[in-house]
Amino acid sequence: MNNVLELRQLWEIIRKHLFAILFMAIIGAGLGFGIAKFAIAPTYSASTSMLVNRSTDNTQSGVNLSDQQADVQIISTYKNLVISSNVLGDVSNKLKHPKRIVVQEGKPAVYKTLADGTQRLVTLEQKEITKASTDKTYNLSVDQLKKMVTIANQQNSQVFAINVTAKDAKQAAVVANAVADTFKDKIGGFMKINNVSIIDSAKPSNVPVGPNKKLFMIAGLVILGGLTFLIVLTKELSDTTVKNPDEVAQLFGLTNLGVVGHIKKLNHVDMSVAVNNDFGHDSTHPRSRLSRLNKD
């Protein structure tokens, strides 16, 4: 037989096993949804937007177009600085040891100078009073922070966003704000920068960004449905039995003249009953005697 698979044969195989393929594809989609829903922990995202302008000379009355283009191009440098160990190292320390809350600010002692030149204490020195922060501590290393933090910006825009993904919505927002604050404090030591602005602070969002349930469903549908189709196709192609007269003619190189139907053979009991019905149980008829002889 010809081993070349024609489109007509392929369609016949698909139509023959269409229910099984669809059934397994639906099961695959359900498995994909179940894995994304129950087996994989959800991830949350938070972002903060920043605007950084380079320092300009006081003699310049304004910022020209070339300066703005230079600011846009230098954003790639800002991206590398944000995820540097210098910045993320301070972020890690801040998250492990949140800044204490100032309850009362410290004030120096106030003295009054008298006419004879001596000083008289008017107000005692007031020491700063702080208390432990109520913020939750996060023990995150620099390597973990690098995996969580990404930088994005739109084309020809001086604004860039610091995006953080984490398994907790509040943690993502806290890390994003900590990275932005630390970068703002340190950028002046790296470059000649005098204008750093945090446009939007990160806020917790309880809507998970991953895993993508639709993507998992489509992947399960395609994988299990496709696997079922391959199994069915392999089974059909490996089946070498002759299924119709055309295959016989093609296999032996003969001409198909017709088809002879199968006739079920009658046993002696069926023949005796048929004869008795036809001749009214006439024992003198030759066929009736023949039936008795056959029984003997």
N, C-alpha and C positions, 0 to 999 in steps of 0.2 A: 504494500500500500504506500501511497505517497505520504512522506513524513512532513511535507510542507503544510503549515497551518494556514488555511485561508480565512479571510475575514468572516465568511459565511459560517464556517465551522466554529470560529471563536464566538460569534454571536449565538450560535446554537448552544454552546457550552454555558455561556452566561445565562441565557434564558432558561436552560434546564435547571441550573442551580441558583437562580436569582434569589429565591426566598432564603436559602441558607446564607448567601453572601450578605444580604441585607440584615438578616437576623444577627449575624456575628458582628457586622459593622455597628449596629445599635448597641450591642453588648460592649464593644470596644469604646464607644462614646461614653457609655455609662461608667465604665471602669476609669476612663480618663478624668471624668468629672469627680468621681469618688476619690481618686488619688489627689487631685488638686484641692478638693474640699477638706478632706480629713487626714491625709497622709503627710502633706507638706504644710509647714507653718507659714502663715501669712506674713507678708512684709509690708511696711508702711514707709511713706516718703514725706519729707518736709524740705522746704527750700527757702532760702533768703536771697534777696537781690542786693547787689552792691554796685556803686558807681565810683570809679577812681579816676581822678584827673592829675596829670603831672603838674609840677610846679612851673610857673611862668615868671618871667622878669617883670618887675614893676613898671618898666618903661613901655611895655606892651599894653595898648588900650583894650585889647580883646584877644580872643582865641581865634586864629584863622583856621581855614579848612585843612591845611597840612598838619597842624597840631592835632586836630580831631582824628584825622586818619592815622596819625602815629599812635594816638591813644587806643584806637581800635586794634591796631596791629600788636600792640604791647600786651593785650589781654592774654595772649598765649603765655607770656612771662608770668603774669599774675596767677594763671592756672597752676604753673609749676611751683610757685611760691606757696600757694594755699595748701597743697598736698605735701609740702616739704616736711622733713622730720623736725625742723626748727619750729614751725608753726604747730604741727600736730602734736609735738612733744609737750608744748605748753597746754594745749587743749586737753591732752590726756591727764596732766596734773590737775587742771582745773576741775575736770569731771570727777577725779578721785577725791579731791579736797575742795569742795565748794567754798567760795568766799564767805566769811562770817558776816552776819547781819549786824550793822552798826545800830545800836540802841541809843547811844548818846555820843555825840561827837566830842572829841577832846579839844580843850581850850587852854591856852597858856595863862599863867598868872598875870594879873594886872597890877602895876605899881604906880603910885603917884609921887612925883618928886616935890619935896617940900622946899621952903624958902632957903633953908640952910644946906640944901643939896642932898639931903638924905632921902631915901625912897621909902614910901609907906605902902604896905600891901593893901590893896583895895579888894581884889577878888582872888581867891585861891585857884590854883591850877586845877583844871577839870580834865581828868583822864578819860580816854575813849573807852566806852563800854560796848562790848559786842557779845553776841550769842551765836551759838552754832546754827548753821543754815539748815533750813527744813527741806532743802532740795535733796532729791535722791542722788546718791553717788553711783557712778558707773566706772567699773574697772575695765577700761578699754586700752589696749596697747596701741602704739603708733601703726603697726601693721594692720590691725583690725580697723582703725580709723581710715587708713588709706583705701581699704576695700569698701568702706561705707560711703566715702565722699567722692562726688563727681562734680565737675565744673561744666557749665553750659552757657553759651551766649548766642544771640542771634547775629546774623550777618550784618556788618556795618553798624553795630550798636556798641556803645561804650558800657552798657550794663551787662553784667554777667551774674549768673545764679550759682549758688552753692547748694547742691542737692545732696541729701543724706537719706539712705535707706537703712532701715533697722526692723527688727521683729517687734518693736514696741513703738507706738505712735508718739508718745511723749519723749522717748529717748531720741527719736529722729529729730524732733524739734529742738531739744536741748543741745544736741551735738551740732546742729546747723548754726544755731545762734552763738555757741561757743567758738566755732571755727571763724565765723564772721567777726566777732569781737577781737579775737586774738590776731587775726590778719590785719584788722584796722590798727591795732596797737603796734604791730611789728613792721608794717610796710614802710614806715618812715625811716627805719634803720636799714632797710634793704635798698631803697631807691629814694630819689629826691621827689617826695610826694607830700603835698600839703592839703589835699582835698580828698578825703575818703568818706563816703556816705553809705549808710545802710538804708536802702530804700524800703524794703519790706522785711520784717522779722518773721522767722519761721513760726508757724502755729501747728499744733498737733491735728492730724486728720485721721479719723477712725475708719476711713475708707481704704482698704488694702489695695496696693498696686500690684501685688503678686501673691500667688501664682496666677497666671492668666487661665481662667477656667475654660474659656472658649477655645483657646489654643490647645489645651490638654484634650478637650473633647474631640476636636478635629484630628489631632494626632492619633488618639485611640481609635477613632472611626476608620482612618486611612490604614493604620497598621494592621488592625485585626481584620478589617474587610479585605485588604490587599493580601494578607496572609492566607485567608480562606480561599480567595480566588486562585492563588498560586497552588494551593493544595489540590483544589478541584481540577485545575488545568493539568497539573502533573498526573493526577489519577486518570484523567481522560486520555492523555497522550500515551500513557503507559499501557492502556487497555488495547491489546492487539486482536481481540476477538472480532469476527466478521459480523456486522450488524445488519446488512441489507444486501440484496442481489447485485446492486451496482458494484459493491466492493468485491464480490466474488468474480464478476466479469473483469474488473480491473486487475485483480490479483492473478488470475490464470490466463488472461488475454482471450477470453471467450466472448461469444455474443449471447446476450440474454434473450432467449426466445419466449419466456413466460415463467409463470410461477404455478406450482402444483400445491394445492392446499392439503392440509393434513386431515385424514379421515380416520376417526376412531374405530378400531376393530370391534365387531360385535361378538360377544361370547355365545355359548350354546344356549343359555337360558333365554337371552334376548331373542335369538333366532326362533326358538320354539314358541315363545309368546307371540312373536310376529306372525308365524305360520298359523297358529290356532285362531288368531283374530281374523286372518284373511279368509280362512276356509271353514269357519264355524265348527271347529273341533271335529272335522270329518276324518275318522281314523282310516278310511279306505283310500284316501288320497295319497298318492306316492310321496308327497313332501311330508305328510304326517307320519307315514311309515319310516321315512328317512330320519325323522326326528327321534323316533323310538329306537331305531338302530344306533343312532349316535349316542343315546343315553346308555344303551347296553354296552 
